[in-house]
Amino acid sequence: MADIFNLRSALVAGVALAALVPATPVFAQAADTMVTEEDEIIVSARRRDERLIDVPVAVSAYSQADLERLQAIDLAGIQGTAPNLNIVQGRGSATSANIFIRGIGQPDALQTFDPAVGVYVDGVYLSRIQGALLSLGDVERIEVLRGPQGTLYGKNTIGGAVSIISRKPDLNVLKGQASALYGSYNQILLNGYLSAPLAADKLALSVAAQWDKRDGIVTDPRTGRKYNDRDSLTGRAILRAQPTERLELLLSGDYTRQRNALTLGYATAPLAGIRPIPANPYGQYDYKASTSFRGDEGQRLDHWGTSLTANFELSDAFTLSSITAYRKLRPDLFIDIDATEAELGDVFVGIAQEQFSQELQLKWNTERFSGVVGLYYLDEVVRSHQEAYADDLLGIPFTRLIDDRQRTRSYAAFGQATYDLTDQFAVTAGLRYTHEDRVYDRLTTVATSAAFQPLFPPFSFPGSLPAPFNNDNKASFGAWTPTLTLSFKPTPDTLLYGSASRGFKSGGFNGRANSINDLTVVVGGVPTIVTQFRPETVWTYEGGAKGSFMNGRVRLSANAFLSDYKDFQARVGGGSLAVFPVLNAGELRIWGLEGEAAVRPTDRWNVRVSVGYLNAEYREFNDGRRPPTFSCNPTGNAITCEPAFAPPLTLTLGSDYTIPLGSAGGLTFGGDGRFVDAHFLSVDNRSNLREPGYWVANAFVQFDSAAGWYLRGGVKNLSNSLYRTDGQEFSSVGNIQTVYFGDPRTWNATVGFRF
């Protein structure tokens, strides 16, 4: 612990120094490939192509080469590589992306909660975390923006954004690549990409596909069955047309199909019921867990969408863009929440979601004045059918049946503009107004023996509540969210900036309400029915510096930020049997330091560093069921009241070195190590749902031939570290407290070619 403390102290001091002395910052904002001065890193974080070092925003960028070095197959592959970024496979599901930035994310995976971090694919917002763990076969780059977003993006997000930009088909050049990987647990990964011009300068088509299959890494000792496998097929096609020099059309379609076995965690607390089970039933975790499911129950997902983007240059200065998109999501998920042979928290969740979105943008770029104004509309309908099986909880046949439907209509107008007051000083201002209407309907019933049926009457929402709440299933929310940034460029390749921005996340309805108890909270000592949770808002203040030095061989930046959150939305456990209230728990404050560096000591050697420090605390946590009022911890101990998924320190170190082999090609050795500090995996800080901190190291060696083909061998999690990535807290149902673990050490070998 002393070593970790000393490491943390030294790194925090270094980042603090970088933030306070911006003329010579210590860390950088991009994890991209080190390039020559004429090959600048270009991002579109502000809806126009700009050099990364000119963007006064906390943004990290990843090229396709970066993703290959990270051995990233899907979005989880960039876990921990940007400061204060946490991307993991969602709890209990192989299809979900649970994303936290600066300690802010979606603490409950239920579809009635909005993500705090938005995932965008070519400008199209994905409304649900289910199906968002996307494959990366045809990605040009990924941009990770930290902090509230809304004056530039169609859909607002309070914690940050992950923007995935696909490769456009080339209008004149035939391009392609393919690869085949074989690895541990019989993993087979096939990737293919082809871009072909159909009419020179006018029309081109690209097609990409990926097949990923791997045996399960978790074994049930009682049956020998394997779980936590991989089995997905994805494809994307993009048709690009440029009928005139000023008009570009992009028609895109994508499809993802997943067919997995169960995703099992591990029970960390003793389970109560008619079959008591001790904590850690198979001792120290060794990728063994049990389940009460005995058939072919698993996880299925079909996710597809299409979009049409039109970019029309009205003049040399003005461009009008339209993004029209439709998406459909169909996950059918069996989840053993308790991860034991007992039938306590076994569920089926079938979701039917569809969304239509339309975004219009008017962008301009003149000598001193640039910006974008836009309109956005989203219409989403999400239905679910859920079944919860708990025969072993009370010793009676028990199945809860849930059917619900939520419709959300979101409207927004937004704009952001930058004016260069001088060649060095610029001011950026933005404003957004968001209005959302929601309608939510829910019906729960219980299938049990006739003698116990009266104990579990049907509960409908609306319908089962007393007046005046009986028909309270509609809600509207709205907010103004401004932003202001001042930036100064001491030299053409350095930047200093300061900003203030407000973020907003809509309110909603408790999607776990099974009785009036779930909607009853203590307000001022009085039990009160609360049918909705309010929106949460944040003000974030940030200052930073970035620069490029030595002809692009050194790229550095650092930033410091402070975020004040109001009405933080929390689903809390404990208390009465099977009661799941959702609270606007109160206030939290998060401040931190972030930095990245990309250094190229020689033409053959690249070094990358990323570090983030977080100081996150609840300033108020209102849960009237527990004394004192200010406590998120079920023991009432406010000392351990910390926001979940907010590790104080995250660190990534990466390097690669290439040895030229003359006309044969080149040999590259590379690797990276990631440290994630101790943090809680549940909102209410249960000691069983805590990750004590870990290191993960990866390495690869690759031969690139002059003819365009390559061979690569890689190892992930070299030291076979055992680390927790996520948790399930359903303590009010048999004391369920389940954790999920990252993959053990694995190896892989790849052969591929490019042209």
PyMOL commands that set and color helices and strands:
alter all, ss='L'
color gray80, all
select helices_A, chain A and resi 2-20+52-54+64-69+75-78+184-186+391-394+453-455+516-519+638-640+662-664
alter helices_A, ss='H'
color red, helices_A
select strands_A, chain A and resi 42-43+50-51+59-63+85-89+97-101+117-121+124-126+139-146+160-166+175-183+187-199+203-214+218-219+226-227+230-244+247-260+266-267+299-313+318-336+346-365+369-389+398-420+425-448+459-461+474-488+494-505+508-509+520-523+526-529+532-533+536-549+554-571+582-602+605-618+649-660+665-676+679-680+690-691+694-705+709-716+724-730+736-741+746-754
alter strands_A, ss='S'
color yellow, strands_A
deselect
rebuild
show_as cartoon
